[in-house]
Amino acid sequence: MTTERIQRWTKTRLREHLSVIRGERPPTLVLKHATYLNFARRKWLEANIWIADDQIVYVGQEMPETLGDAEVVDCTGQCIVPGYIEHHAHPFQLYNPLSLAQYASERGTTTLINDNLVYFLNLEKKKALSLIEKLEELPTTMYWWTRYDSQSELLKDDMFSNSKIKAWLEHHLVVQGGELTSWPRVLQGDDTTLHWMQETTRLRKPIEGHLPGASEKTLSQMALLGVTCDHEAITGEEVVRRLDVGYTVSLRHSSIRPDLPRLFKELKELGVDYFGRCLMTTDGSPPSFYEEGIMNKCIQIAIDSGIDPIDAYGMATYYVARYYNIDHKLGMIGPGRTAHLNFLSAKDSPTPVSVLAKGQWILRDGEAVTKEASFPWSDYGIAPIEFNWTLSENELHFSMPMGIEMTNAVILKPYQTMLETASTALSTDHDESFFAMIDKKGKWLVTTTLKGFSTSVMGLASSYSYTGDVILIGKSLKAMVQAFNELKKQGGGLILVEEDQVIDRIELPLLGMMSDKPMEVIMNQEQSFTKKLRERGYKHEDPMYSLQFFSSTHLPYIRVTQKGIYDVRKKRILFPAIMR
């Protein structure tokens, strides 16, 4: 299977669409007097656009011979651009693929290219692949990437079996390999990952790198091994370095790396005047970051930075589709493309007033066209976590001389603790806390102290991590155990306990990581929870990233994993997990 199977209309449907052009049957929708962005000519042109079902069938000067009961919309005074593409989505940041897609499409982002990590780690292969096929029935188009590694140290290495990676990689909805967080291992001789990189290239699918701070030599070596794009450039100079080597570069604007305005400024100062190999991404930010939208926000930043609007739209539409070899189906307004269209009030106003996704109205004159939001998650093995074990205070021992210190929201380094850790409660006049990670099945635990998270969080319990394992943080062992017991009752999520009371909670009934609520509800819950953490001394960019990344070994310097406390640079366990 190759990318050619993507969004393949049946022969019968194609014949029906041909008959529309021939005047033998009416289209579904006609957009007349449409000023639209034509990427083949890099111009705004005027035409009539005919849509049959979910496909654009004609763009030109004529009107259909047979109109029948087709809807005809006069687009005078509006500008039409292709639906936007977020090509680097992580659809499990409290939201789920469905809630993210619905929210995104109402703001013009009608295609998501999604990380598969949580589904790869937590679901059987057959159920996971059935799930992505079911999600493709939505008006929003959803494609996926497949990981080669877990981004952590797992007790069960067979998670990434050859048969599982092969099934994902060859699936017609999977358009990319990566993101490649284990690239140092590949350079050091990991032929298993290199094999899958070669297979990805053989299937004519690109590979997304994860190369923060990479030198010209490292970039060159990874290009030789098949990496084609990277999203980790944080300066204009780093973007240019990647472009010079021949990469496509994804310019990032996320909650902990809101870099776009500075990147565009520095790129212009460096004389970059061609953006055809640049894309844009919000890199899976938490819900509240999306209050103003998703790719529409990135496009607006580009336009406000003095980028040619055609390039600004291109970096979220045509340039993306061309990079993924799917511009014959997406990213352009032309016959044969999926009918994803955004209607704008002006060429420099990328937030749409109306949106079509697969030929269906998602937003009409500023009003959302509501759709049924339910989804049979349990059919695919996505359900609340069942914690069939108990936890007591006397199991939480903190005698280790070394703790972990947060230097920012996601970077952890070792530090020498001077705390009297035999205590069951810590003072609130410093920023050191108890920290525990416990297997979601209760088989092992890791305990240490954590500096820099807060001064007065008494008890926090979270299942919000890639693997669903439980994180406990707090000044009070009693409050931490209470928080766990509440987490157990609700089947996963986030719990904050103080003075024997739950002072805030977020229910995450989908694998302990995702809510089943609409995006706006999740935003409010996240903002409330974050506010309470900040009131208790959390001072970094984003607590949701902090909780999610404690076990992520693609970040320096030490991590808390299923195997124990892990030294990322030396690739060894410093303190092993304790079996319970």
C-alpha positions as CSV (number, residue, x, y, z in Angstrom):
1,M,0.0,0.0,0.0
2,T,1.3,3.5,-0.7
3,T,0.0,7.1,-0.3
4,E,-1.8,6.6,-3.6
5,R,-4.7,5.0,-1.7
6,I,-5.3,8.1,0.4
7,Q,-8.9,9.5,0.0
8,R,-9.5,7.2,-3.0
9,W,-12.9,7.7,-4.5
10,T,-14.6,4.5,-5.9
11,K,-15.0,4.1,-9.7
12,T,-18.7,4.5,-9.3
13,R,-18.3,7.8,-7.4
14,L,-15.8,9.1,-9.9
15,R,-18.2,8.3,-12.8
16,E,-20.9,10.2,-11.0
17,H,-18.6,13.2,-10.6
18,L,-17.7,13.0,-14.3
19,S,-21.4,13.2,-15.2
20,V,-21.7,16.4,-13.2
21,I,-19.2,18.1,-15.5
22,R,-21.0,16.7,-18.6
23,G,-24.3,18.2,-17.4
24,E,-25.9,14.9,-16.9
25,R,-26.5,15.4,-13.2
26,P,-26.4,18.4,-10.8
27,P,-23.5,19.2,-8.4
28,T,-24.2,19.4,-4.7
29,L,-22.9,22.9,-4.3
30,V,-21.9,25.8,-6.6
31,L,-19.8,28.7,-5.5
32,K,-20.2,31.5,-8.0
33,H,-18.1,34.7,-8.4
34,A,-15.4,33.1,-6.1
35,T,-12.1,34.9,-5.7
36,Y,-9.8,32.0,-4.8
37,L,-6.1,31.4,-4.3
38,N,-4.6,29.4,-7.1
39,F,-1.3,27.9,-6.1
40,A,-0.5,26.6,-9.6
41,R,-0.1,30.3,-10.6
42,R,0.5,31.9,-7.2
43,K,-2.4,34.3,-7.9
44,W,-5.8,35.2,-6.7
45,L,-8.2,34.3,-9.6
46,E,-12.0,34.5,-10.0
47,A,-14.0,31.4,-11.0
48,N,-17.1,29.3,-10.3
49,I,-16.4,26.3,-8.2
50,W,-18.5,23.2,-8.5
51,I,-18.6,20.6,-5.7
52,A,-20.1,17.1,-5.9
53,D,-20.4,15.4,-2.5
54,D,-16.9,15.7,-0.9
55,Q,-14.9,16.5,-4.1
56,I,-14.2,19.6,-6.1
57,V,-15.1,18.7,-9.7
58,Y,-14.7,21.9,-11.6
59,V,-13.1,25.3,-11.3
60,G,-13.6,27.7,-14.2
61,Q,-15.8,30.3,-15.8
62,E,-18.9,28.2,-16.6
63,M,-22.0,27.4,-14.6
64,P,-23.4,23.9,-14.6
65,E,-25.9,23.0,-17.3
66,T,-27.9,21.1,-14.8
67,L,-28.4,22.8,-11.4
68,G,-31.3,20.7,-10.1
69,D,-31.5,21.2,-6.3
70,A,-27.8,22.2,-6.0
71,E,-27.1,24.9,-3.4
72,V,-25.7,28.0,-5.1
73,V,-23.7,30.5,-3.1
74,D,-22.7,33.9,-4.3
75,C,-19.2,34.5,-3.0
76,T,-18.8,38.1,-4.1
77,G,-16.7,40.0,-1.6
78,Q,-15.2,36.9,-0.1
79,C,-11.8,35.2,-0.7
80,I,-11.5,31.4,-0.7
81,V,-8.4,29.5,0.3
82,P,-7.8,25.7,0.8
83,G,-8.6,24.3,4.2
84,Y,-5.6,24.5,6.5
85,I,-3.4,21.6,7.5
86,E,-1.9,21.1,10.9
87,H,0.8,18.5,10.0
88,H,2.3,17.9,13.4
89,A,-0.6,17.3,15.8
90,H,-0.4,15.3,19.1
91,P,-4.2,14.6,19.5
92,F,-4.0,13.5,23.2
93,Q,-3.2,16.7,25.1
94,L,-6.3,16.5,27.3
95,Y,-8.4,16.6,24.2
96,N,-8.9,13.6,21.9
97,P,-8.7,13.3,18.0
98,L,-12.5,14.0,17.7
99,S,-12.7,17.0,20.0
100,L,-9.6,18.5,18.4
101,A,-10.8,17.9,14.9
102,Q,-14.2,19.5,15.5
103,Y,-12.8,22.5,17.2
104,A,-10.0,22.9,14.6
105,S,-12.3,22.6,11.6
106,E,-14.6,25.3,12.8
107,R,-11.6,27.6,12.7
108,G,-10.5,26.5,9.3
109,T,-8.0,23.7,10.0
110,T,-9.7,20.8,8.2
111,T,-6.8,18.4,8.0
112,L,-4.7,17.0,10.9
113,I,-1.6,14.8,10.5
114,N,-1.5,13.1,13.9
115,D,1.1,11.4,16.2
116,N,0.1,7.8,16.8
117,L,2.2,7.3,20.0
118,V,-0.6,7.0,22.6
119,Y,-2.6,4.6,20.4
120,F,0.4,2.6,19.5
121,L,1.4,2.1,23.1
122,N,-2.0,1.5,24.6
123,L,-4.1,-0.3,21.9
124,E,-4.0,-3.6,20.1
125,K,-2.8,-3.2,16.5
126,K,-6.1,-4.2,14.9
127,K,-8.2,-1.9,17.2
128,A,-5.8,1.0,16.7
129,L,-5.9,0.8,12.9
130,S,-9.7,0.3,12.9
131,L,-9.9,3.5,15.1
132,I,-8.0,5.6,12.6
133,E,-10.2,4.3,9.8
134,K,-13.4,5.2,11.8
135,L,-12.1,8.7,12.5
136,E,-11.5,9.2,8.8
137,E,-15.3,9.1,8.4
138,L,-15.5,12.6,10.0
139,P,-15.7,15.7,7.9
140,T,-12.1,16.6,9.0
141,T,-9.4,14.6,7.2
142,M,-7.1,12.8,9.5
143,Y,-3.8,11.2,8.6
144,W,-1.2,9.8,10.9
145,W,2.5,9.3,11.5
146,T,4.0,6.2,13.0
147,R,6.7,6.2,15.7
148,Y,9.8,4.0,15.6
149,D,10.4,4.3,19.4
150,S,8.6,4.9,22.6
151,Q,10.3,8.2,23.7
152,S,10.9,6.5,27.1
153,E,12.4,3.5,28.7
154,L,9.7,0.8,28.8
155,L,9.8,-2.5,30.7
156,K,8.3,-4.3,27.7
157,D,10.4,-3.6,24.7
158,D,8.2,-5.8,22.5
159,M,5.7,-2.8,22.2
160,F,7.6,-1.8,19.0
161,S,7.5,-5.2,17.3
162,N,8.3,-5.5,13.6
163,S,4.8,-6.6,12.7
164,K,3.2,-3.7,14.5
165,I,5.4,-1.0,12.9
166,K,5.0,-2.7,9.5
167,A,1.2,-2.6,9.8
168,W,1.1,1.0,10.7
169,L,3.7,2.1,8.2
170,E,2.0,0.5,5.3
171,H,-1.5,1.7,6.2
172,H,-2.9,4.1,3.6
173,L,-3.8,6.7,6.3
174,V,-0.2,6.8,7.6
175,V,1.8,9.4,5.6
176,Q,5.0,9.7,7.6
177,G,7.6,8.0,9.8
178,G,8.7,9.6,13.1
179,E,9.1,11.9,14.8
180,L,12.5,10.4,15.3
181,T,13.4,11.0,18.9
182,S,15.9,8.1,19.1
183,W,18.2,9.4,16.3
184,P,21.3,9.3,18.6
185,R,20.8,5.5,18.7
186,V,20.6,5.3,15.0
187,L,23.9,7.2,14.6
188,Q,25.4,4.8,17.2
189,G,24.4,1.7,15.2
190,D,20.7,0.9,15.9
191,D,19.9,-1.0,12.6
192,T,16.4,-1.9,13.6
193,T,15.3,1.8,13.5
194,L,17.4,2.3,10.4
195,H,15.6,-0.6,8.7
196,W,12.2,1.1,9.4
197,M,13.6,4.4,8.1
198,Q,14.6,2.7,4.9
199,E,11.2,1.1,4.6
200,T,9.5,4.5,5.1
201,T,11.7,5.9,2.3
202,R,10.9,2.9,0.1
203,L,7.2,3.6,0.6
204,R,7.9,7.2,-0.6
205,K,6.8,8.6,2.8
206,P,8.8,11.4,4.5
207,I,10.5,11.1,7.9
208,E,10.1,13.8,10.6
209,G,13.2,14.4,12.7
210,H,13.5,15.6,16.2
211,L,16.9,17.3,16.2
212,P,17.2,20.1,18.7
213,G,20.5,22.1,18.4
214,A,21.7,19.8,15.7
215,S,25.0,20.8,13.9
216,E,25.5,20.8,10.2
217,K,27.2,17.5,10.4
218,T,24.4,15.9,12.4
219,L,21.8,17.3,10.0
220,S,23.8,15.9,7.1
221,Q,24.2,12.5,8.6
222,M,20.4,12.3,9.4
223,A,19.6,13.4,5.8
224,L,21.8,10.5,4.5
225,L,19.7,8.2,6.7
226,G,16.4,9.5,5.3
227,V,15.2,12.4,7.5
228,T,13.5,15.0,5.4
229,C,12.0,17.6,7.8
230,D,12.6,18.9,11.3
231,H,10.5,21.1,13.7
232,E,13.2,21.8,16.3
233,A,14.8,25.0,15.0
234,I,14.5,27.8,17.6
235,T,16.4,30.6,15.8
236,G,16.5,31.9,12.3
237,E,20.0,30.7,11.9
238,E,18.9,27.1,12.8
239,V,16.2,27.3,10.2
240,V,18.6,28.4,7.6
241,R,21.1,25.6,8.6
242,R,18.3,23.1,7.9
243,L,17.3,24.7,4.6
244,D,20.9,24.8,3.4
245,V,21.3,21.1,4.0
246,G,18.1,20.5,2.0
247,Y,15.5,19.9,4.7
248,T,11.9,21.0,4.7
249,V,11.6,23.0,8.0
250,S,8.5,23.2,10.2
251,L,8.4,26.5,12.0
252,R,6.9,26.0,15.5
253,H,4.5,28.1,17.5
254,S,3.5,26.2,20.7
255,S,2.7,27.0,24.3
256,I,6.3,26.4,25.4
257,R,7.9,27.5,22.1
258,P,5.9,30.4,20.8
259,D,8.6,31.2,18.3
260,L,6.9,32.2,15.0
261,P,7.2,36.1,15.3
262,R,10.9,35.9,16.2
263,L,11.7,33.2,13.5
264,F,10.1,35.3,10.7
265,K,11.9,38.4,11.9
266,E,15.3,36.7,12.0
267,L,14.7,34.9,8.7
268,K,14.0,38.2,7.0
269,E,17.1,39.7,8.5
270,L,19.1,36.7,7.2
271,G,17.8,37.4,3.7
272,V,15.4,34.4,3.4
273,D,12.9,35.2,0.6
274,Y,11.7,31.8,-0.4
275,F,9.3,29.9,1.9
276,G,8.3,27.1,-0.3
277,R,10.1,24.6,1.9
278,C,8.8,26.0,5.2
279,L,5.7,24.6,7.0
280,M,4.1,25.8,10.3
281,T,2.9,23.8,13.3
282,T,1.5,24.3,16.8
283,D,3.2,21.1,17.9
284,G,0.4,19.6,20.0
285,S,-0.2,22.4,22.5
286,P,-2.6,22.1,25.4
287,P,-6.2,23.2,24.9
288,S,-6.0,26.8,26.2
289,F,-3.3,27.7,23.7
290,Y,-5.9,27.3,20.9
291,E,-8.4,29.9,22.1
292,E,-7.7,32.0,19.0
293,G,-7.6,29.0,16.7
294,I,-4.9,26.7,15.3
295,M,-3.4,27.2,11.8
296,N,-5.4,30.4,11.2
297,K,-3.4,31.9,14.2
298,C,-0.1,30.9,12.6
299,I,-1.0,32.3,9.2
300,Q,-2.0,35.6,10.9
301,I,1.4,35.8,12.6
302,A,3.1,35.2,9.2
303,I,1.1,37.9,7.5
304,D,1.6,40.3,10.4
305,S,5.4,39.6,10.1
306,G,5.4,40.9,6.6
307,I,5.3,37.5,4.8
308,D,3.6,37.5,1.4
309,P,0.0,36.2,2.2
310,I,0.4,33.6,-0.6
311,D,3.4,32.1,1.3
312,A,1.6,32.5,4.6
313,Y,-1.3,30.4,3.3
314,G,1.0,28.1,1.5
315,M,2.9,27.1,4.6
316,A,-0.4,25.8,6.1
317,T,-1.9,24.4,2.8
318,Y,-0.2,23.7,-0.5
319,Y,3.4,23.5,0.7
320,V,2.3,21.0,3.3
321,A,0.4,18.8,0.8
322,R,3.2,19.0,-1.7
323,Y,5.7,17.8,1.0
324,Y,3.6,14.8,1.9
325,N,2.9,13.9,-1.8
326,I,-0.8,14.5,-1.3
327,D,-1.3,17.8,-3.3
328,H,-3.3,15.8,-5.8
329,K,-6.0,15.5,-3.1
330,L,-5.4,18.4,-0.7
331,G,-3.9,21.9,-0.3
332,M,-5.2,23.3,-3.6
333,I,-8.5,24.4,-5.1
334,G,-8.9,22.4,-8.2
335,P,-10.7,19.4,-9.7
336,G,-9.9,16.1,-7.9
337,R,-9.3,17.7,-4.6
338,T,-11.2,17.1,-1.4
339,A,-13.7,20.0,-0.8
340,H,-12.0,21.6,2.1
341,L,-12.5,25.4,1.7
342,N,-12.2,28.4,3.9
343,F,-14.2,31.6,3.2
344,L,-12.4,34.7,4.3
345,S,-13.6,38.3,4.7
346,A,-10.3,39.6,3.2
347,K,-7.0,38.2,1.9
348,D,-5.2,39.2,5.0
349,S,-7.8,37.7,7.5
350,P,-7.1,34.0,7.7
351,T,-9.8,33.3,10.4
352,P,-12.7,32.1,8.2
353,V,-16.3,33.3,8.3
354,S,-17.5,30.0,6.7
355,V,-15.8,26.6,6.4
356,L,-16.5,23.6,4.1
357,A,-15.0,20.2,5.1
358,K,-15.5,17.3,2.7
359,G,-18.2,19.4,1.1
360,Q,-20.1,19.9,4.4
361,W,-20.7,23.2,6.1
362,I,-18.8,23.2,9.4
363,L,-19.1,27.0,9.9
364,R,-21.7,29.1,8.1
365,D,-21.5,32.9,8.4
366,G,-19.8,32.7,11.7
367,E,-22.1,30.1,13.2
368,A,-21.0,26.6,13.9
369,V,-23.1,23.9,12.2
370,T,-23.5,21.5,15.0
371,K,-22.8,17.8,14.5
372,E,-23.4,14.7,16.7
373,A,-20.3,14.6,19.0
374,S,-20.6,11.0,20.4
375,F,-18.1,8.4,19.4
376,P,-17.8,4.7,20.4
377,W,-14.4,4.9,22.0
378,S,-14.9,1.7,24.0
379,D,-15.3,-0.3,20.8
380,Y,-11.6,0.4,20.2
381,G,-10.3,-0.4,23.7
382,I,-10.3,3.2,24.8
383,A,-11.8,3.4,28.3
384,P,-11.1,4.6,31.8
385,I,-8.0,3.2,33.5
386,E,-8.9,0.5,36.2
387,F,-6.5,0.7,39.1
388,N,-7.0,-2.7,40.7
389,W,-4.6,-2.0,43.6
390,T,-4.2,0.0,46.7
391,L,-1.6,2.4,47.9
392,S,-0.6,3.3,51.5
393,E,1.6,6.0,53.0
394,N,4.1,3.6,54.4
395,E,5.0,2.4,50.8
396,L,6.3,5.9,49.9
397,H,9.9,6.0,51.0
398,F,12.1,9.0,50.1
399,S,15.6,8.1,51.3
400,M,17.4,8.7,48.0
401,P,20.2,11.4,48.3
402,M,19.6,12.6,44.7
403,G,16.5,14.4,43.6
404,I,15.4,15.8,40.3
405,E,15.2,19.6,39.6
406,M,13.1,21.3,37.0
407,T,15.1,24.0,35.2
408,N,12.0,24.8,33.0
409,A,8.7,23.2,32.2
410,V,10.3,20.1,30.6
411,I,14.1,20.0,31.4
412,L,15.1,17.9,34.5
413,K,18.5,17.7,36.0
414,P,19.9,15.9,39.1
415,Y,20.4,17.8,42.4
416,Q,21.6,16.9,45.9
417,T,18.7,17.1,48.4
418,M,19.3,18.1,52.0
419,L,15.7,17.4,53.0
420,E,14.8,15.3,56.0
421,T,13.0,12.8,53.8
422,A,11.9,10.5,56.7
423,S,9.2,13.1,57.3
424,T,5.6,12.5,56.1
425,A,5.1,16.2,55.3
426,L,7.4,19.0,54.0
427,S,7.4,22.7,54.7
428,T,5.9,25.2,52.2
429,D,8.8,27.6,52.6
430,H,10.8,25.9,49.8
431,D,10.1,24.4,46.4
432,E,11.0,20.8,47.1
433,S,8.3,18.1,47.0
434,F,7.8,14.4,47.2
435,F,7.6,12.7,43.8
436,A,6.5,9.2,42.9
437,M,5.8,7.4,39.7
438,I,3.8,4.1,40.0
439,D,2.9,1.5,37.4
440,K,-0.7,1.8,36.3
441,K,-1.0,-1.9,37.2
442,G,0.7,-1.3,40.6
443,K,3.7,-3.6,40.0
444,W,6.6,-1.1,40.5
445,L,7.3,2.4,41.8
446,V,10.0,5.1,41.7
447,T,10.3,7.6,44.5
448,T,12.5,10.7,44.7
449,T,12.2,14.4,45.5
450,L,11.3,17.1,43.0
451,K,12.6,20.6,43.2
452,G,11.1,23.5,41.3
453,F,7.5,22.2,40.7
454,S,5.7,24.1,43.5
455,T,5.9,25.5,47.0
456,S,2.5,24.4,48.4
457,V,0.9,21.7,46.3
458,M,-0.1,19.2,49.0
459,G,-1.3,16.3,46.9
460,L,-1.4,15.9,43.1
461,A,-2.2,12.7,41.3
462,S,-2.0,12.4,37.5
463,S,-2.4,9.6,34.9
464,Y,-1.6,12.1,32.2
465,S,1.5,10.6,30.7
466,Y,2.2,8.7,27.5
467,T,2.0,5.3,29.2
468,G,-0.8,6.1,31.7
469,D,1.4,5.4,34.7
470,V,0.6,7.4,37.8
471,I,2.5,10.5,38.9
472,L,2.2,11.7,42.5
473,I,3.6,15.1,43.6
474,G,3.1,16.8,46.9
475,K,4.2,18.1,50.3
476,S,2.1,15.7,52.2
477,L,2.1,11.9,51.8
478,K,-1.4,11.7,53.2
479,A,-2.7,14.2,50.6
480,M,-0.8,12.3,47.8
481,V,-2.5,9.0,48.8
482,Q,-5.9,10.8,49.0
483,A,-5.3,12.2,45.5
484,F,-4.5,8.7,44.2
485,N,-7.6,7.3,45.7
486,E,-9.7,10.0,44.0
487,L,-7.9,9.3,40.8
488,K,-8.7,5.6,41.1
489,K,-12.4,6.4,41.6
490,Q,-12.7,8.5,38.5
491,G,-10.6,6.2,36.3
492,G,-7.8,8.5,35.4
493,G,-7.1,12.2,35.0
494,L,-5.8,14.9,37.3
495,I,-6.6,15.4,41.0
496,L,-5.5,18.2,43.4
497,V,-6.0,17.6,47.1
498,E,-5.6,20.0,50.0
499,E,-6.8,19.8,53.6
500,D,-8.7,16.5,53.0
501,Q,-10.6,18.1,50.1
502,V,-10.4,17.8,46.3
503,I,-9.9,21.4,45.2
504,D,-9.8,20.7,41.5
505,R,-10.0,17.8,39.1
506,I,-10.0,17.0,35.4
507,E,-11.6,13.7,34.4
508,L,-9.7,11.9,31.6
509,P,-11.8,8.8,30.9
510,L,-10.0,7.9,27.6
511,L,-6.9,6.0,28.6
512,G,-6.3,8.4,31.5
513,M,-5.0,10.9,29.1
514,M,-7.9,12.3,27.1
515,S,-11.2,13.9,28.0
516,D,-14.4,13.1,26.1
517,K,-15.7,16.6,26.5
518,P,-15.8,19.4,23.8
519,M,-12.7,21.5,23.5
520,E,-14.2,24.6,25.1
521,V,-15.0,22.6,28.3
522,I,-11.5,21.1,28.4
523,M,-10.0,24.6,28.0
524,N,-11.9,25.9,31.0
525,Q,-10.9,22.9,33.1
526,E,-7.2,23.2,32.1
527,Q,-7.2,26.9,32.9
528,S,-8.7,26.3,36.3
529,F,-6.3,23.6,37.2
530,T,-3.3,25.6,35.9
531,K,-4.4,28.6,37.9
532,K,-4.5,26.6,41.1
533,L,-1.1,25.2,40.5
534,R,0.3,28.7,39.8
535,E,-1.3,30.0,43.0
536,R,0.7,27.2,44.8
537,G,4.0,28.1,43.3
538,Y,4.2,26.5,39.8
539,K,6.2,29.1,37.8
540,H,7.2,27.4,34.5
541,E,5.6,27.8,31.1
542,D,3.1,24.9,31.0
543,P,2.3,22.4,33.8
544,M,0.6,20.0,31.3
545,Y,3.8,19.6,29.4
546,S,5.6,19.1,32.7
547,L,3.4,16.2,33.7
548,Q,3.4,14.6,30.3
549,F,7.2,14.7,29.8
550,F,8.6,13.4,33.1
551,S,9.3,10.1,31.4
552,S,10.3,11.4,28.0
553,T,13.9,10.4,27.3
554,H,14.3,12.6,24.2
555,L,14.8,15.5,26.6
556,P,17.8,16.2,28.9
557,Y,19.1,15.3,31.4
558,I,17.5,12.8,33.6
559,R,14.0,11.2,33.4
560,V,11.7,9.1,35.5
561,T,10.8,5.9,33.5
562,Q,9.3,2.5,34.0
563,K,12.8,1.1,34.6
564,G,13.8,3.8,37.1
565,I,15.6,7.2,37.1
566,Y,17.4,7.3,33.8
567,D,20.5,9.3,32.7
568,V,19.7,10.4,29.1
569,R,23.2,11.2,28.1
570,K,24.9,8.1,29.5
571,K,21.9,5.9,28.6
572,R,21.8,4.1,31.9
573,I,19.6,3.6,34.9
574,L,20.8,5.6,37.9
575,F,18.3,4.2,40.4
576,P,16.1,1.3,39.4
577,A,12.3,1.1,40.0
578,I,11.3,-0.9,43.1
579,M,8.9,-3.8,42.6
580,R,5.9,-3.7,44.9
